[in-house]
Amino acid sequence: MTKKRASKLFGSNIFWAVISLLAALCIWVYMTGTQEEIIPKELNGVEVVFNGEDTLQSQHGLVITDVSDLTVDVTITGTRLNIGRLTADDVQAVIDVSRISGTSVYNVSYTLSFPESVDASAVTVTSRSPSTISFQVTRMNTVEVPVQVEFHGSVAEGYLLGDLEYEPTVINVSGPQTVLDTIDHAYAEVTLQDVNSTRTVQASYDLYDEDGNIIDTTGLEFDVSTISVTIPIRVIKEVPIRVTYNEGAGATSENVRCTLSENYITIAGDASVVDGINRIDVGPVDLTSFELTYEGDLDIVLPNDVENISGIESVHVQIEVIGLEVRSYTVTNISYSGLPEQYQAELVTHSLTVRIRASSEVLDSLSTSNLRAVADLSNTSATGTMDTSNVRISVDGFTNAGAVGTYRLTFNITNA
């Protein structure tokens, strides 16, 4: 071929079209042959799934536990076109449990499930590891499990953590009886720092056995997913202790000099309660029950929902009545009141010595004519001699004087 003819041939469009067609044909032949090549494929970590598990539970009350292997390794062969792009995530090892109706330990083989893009009939499984899966089918049940909650953290200075409150205190757990038998309690933990007000949070929980080991909750069902926990934060406050009095017999609180073993008490409670407490009252001490001095213990009683941080349950008090004196007088003006109409009374006690307390000026002005004794006989229910201490001593004409102590009068009661 001359150079002129060769140049003319290579410059022809027809020539290059033929060359392109031949090249495409070669590539197609090569690719077709490659895609149809039979290749092996290792799929490691194929997920094991159970078909019919819902039916097993809903119709028979059974659940699957203790599965020997959750994944399997398999090797398959097929054309490159069919399986070349497959991964273990595309395949499942399926076990059909829809026909199981009783509790037992089963050891069964599995089938491989492929995506729709794969022609499963053209796939050959050459190896399985393991070749079978063992599992236990056990009865489904529900138990009540007690809840325990703990607070871990800190409260702000000047505040105190109260007793935790939480709901529910018992949860319902459903699952295999073999697992339920190992459950001892549910435990929730709340962690907060520098808390200065009452808060309510939702806390997750775990299940524990009696040895304190966490239980795997796979396959279990719960009636609640969280525990509602209220963390009561109490305000700490120091307040004075005040003695209260029942005034009388010429004495008021202004006539009293009082010494306490404890003058202050530290309390704690909700801010809405504690903020309104400025003192703690003890008593009252009846000023008519003694003459000029009194000594004794008075119980400390706090309002509801207020805590005694000091731990002081009572205070010892010493009381002295100042500016007053006590003198003896004889009362002869004695009567009664309130006697039921079916009875009549005859006075046996015709005079009574009483102790009157007042200032010296008032006592100097008093006489027997100012004094009366009146017995209340409203509780009379039988005839005979009646001795009563329900006696009121009146000091007529003087509001700043009165009798101290108790007195008794005797009557003969007869039918009217």
C-alpha positions, 0 to 999 in steps of 0.5 A, spaced: 500 500 500 502 506 498 503 512 502 498 515 499 493 510 499 494 509 507 493 516 508 487 516 504 484 510 508 486 512 515 483 519 514 476 515 512 470 516 517 468 509 515 475 506 517 474 509 524 467 507 524 469 500 523 475 500 528 470 503 533 465 497 532 470 492 533 473 495 539 466 495 542 464 488 540 471 486 544 469 489 550 462 487 550 465 480 549 470 481 555 465 484 560 459 479 558 464 473 560 466 476 566 459 478 569 457 471 568 464 468 571 462 464 577 465 467 584 466 465 591 463 470 596 465 470 604 459 473 608 461 474 615 457 477 621 450 475 617 444 477 622 440 471 625 433 473 625 426 469 627 420 469 623 414 468 626 416 471 633 410 475 634 405 470 633 409 465 638 408 471 643 401 473 641 398 466 640 402 462 645 405 467 650 412 464 649 418 468 647 425 466 645 431 466 649 439 464 650 440 464 642 447 461 641 449 465 635 446 472 633 450 472 627 453 467 622 459 466 617 457 463 610 460 462 603 456 462 597 458 462 590 454 465 584 455 469 578 459 476 579 453 479 576 448 476 581 453 476 588 458 481 586 456 487 590 453 483 596 455 484 603 453 481 609 448 487 611 444 485 605 443 478 607 439 475 613 439 468 616 432 466 617 429 461 622 422 460 622 419 459 629 411 460 627 410 453 628 413 452 635 407 452 640 411 449 646 417 450 651 423 447 649 431 448 647 431 448 639 437 447 635 435 448 628 438 450 621 437 457 617 435 459 610 439 465 607 434 471 605 437 475 599 435 482 597 430 482 591 436 484 586 439 477 587 437 471 584 437 466 590 436 460 586 442 462 582 446 462 589 449 456 592 451 456 599 458 452 600 459 453 607 456 455 614 459 457 621 455 455 625 450 450 621 445 450 626 442 455 631 440 453 638 435 457 642 430 456 648 423 457 648 420 459 654 413 462 657 412 469 657 410 472 664 409 479 668 412 480 675 412 486 679 419 489 681 420 494 687 424 500 685 430 503 689 432 511 687 438 514 690 440 521 689 448 523 688 450 530 688 450 536 692 445 541 695 447 548 695 449 551 702 444 553 707 439 547 704 438 540 706 436 534 702 429 531 704 426 524 703 426 522 695 419 522 693 418 517 686 413 514 682 412 509 681 414 505 687 413 498 683 414 497 675 411 491 671 416 487 667 414 482 662 418 477 659 421 470 660 420 467 666 427 464 667 429 472 666 424 474 671 426 469 676 433 473 677 430 480 678 431 483 685 429 490 684 430 496 679 434 502 680 434 509 678 440 514 680 439 522 680 445 526 679 445 534 680 450 539 683 448 545 688 441 544 688 437 550 691 430 548 690 425 542 689 426 539 682 422 533 679 426 529 674 425 523 669 430 518 671 432 512 667 433 505 671 436 498 670 434 492 673 439 488 678 439 481 681 440 480 688 448 480 688 448 487 685 449 485 677 445 488 672 440 484 668 440 484 660 433 487 658 433 484 651 426 481 650 423 484 656 417 489 656 416 494 661 410 498 663 414 505 664 420 507 661 422 512 666 421 513 674 418 520 676 423 523 682 422 529 686 428 531 690 425 535 696 430 541 697 429 544 704 431 551 707 435 551 713 433 556 718 435 558 726 429 561 730 428 563 737 424 558 742 419 562 746 415 560 752 408 561 752 403 562 758 396 561 760 396 568 764 392 568 770 392 569 778 394 576 777 400 574 773 401 576 766 407 574 761 410 581 763 411 578 771 415 572 768 423 572 768 424 565 764 431 562 763 431 556 757 436 551 756 436 552 749 434 559 746 435 557 739 433 551 734 435 550 727 429 547 723 429 545 715 423 545 711 420 547 704 421 555 703 414 556 703 413 554 710 420 555 713 420 563 711 414 564 715 416 561 721 420 566 725 420 563 732 418 556 735 413 556 741 413 551 747 408 551 752 403 554 754 405 554 762 399 555 766 401 561 771 395 559 775 398 552 777 404 555 781 406 561 786 412 564 784 417 559 781 416 553 776 421 549 773 420 543 768 421 541 761 417 543 755 416 539 749 418 542 742 413 541 737 414 543 730 409 544 724 408 539 719 413 538 714 418 542 718 424 538 720 428 539 727 435 539 725 438 541 732 435 534 734 432 538 741 426 534 743 425 539 749 427 545 753 428 545 760 425 552 763 426 556 770 420 561 771 420 566 776 414 571 777 417 577 779 413 583 782 408 579 786 407 576 792 402 570 795 398 570 801 393 566 804 386 567 805 380 564 808 374 563 804 367 562 807 362 564 801 362 558 798 356 555 793 355 551 787 352 551 780 350 546 774 347 541 779 342 537 775 335 538 777 334 531 780 339 532 785 340 537 791 347 538 794 349 540 802 355 543 803 360 539 807 366 544 807 364 550 810 371 554 809 377 554 805 384 556 805 386 559 799 393 562 796 392 569 793 397 572 788 397 579 787 402 586 788 403 587 795 398 593 795 393 589 792 394 584 797 393 589 803 387 591 800 384 584 800 379 581 805 375 575 806 369 579 803 372 579 796 373 572 795 368 567 793 368 559 791 364 556 786 364 549 785 361 546 778 357 540 780 354 539 773 358 532 772 353 529 778 351 523 776 349 519 783 347 520 790 352 520 796 358 524 798 362 528 792 369 531 793 370 535 787 376 539 785 372 543 779 372 549 784 373 556 781 376 562 786 373 569 784 376 575 787 371 580 787 373 588 785 380 586 783 382 584 776 389 583 778 389 578 783 387 571 783 388 564 786 394 559 785 393 552 785 387 547 785 382 547 791 377 541 793 370 542 796 365 536 799 358 536 798 353 531 800 348 529 794 341 527 795 335 526 790 331 532 790 
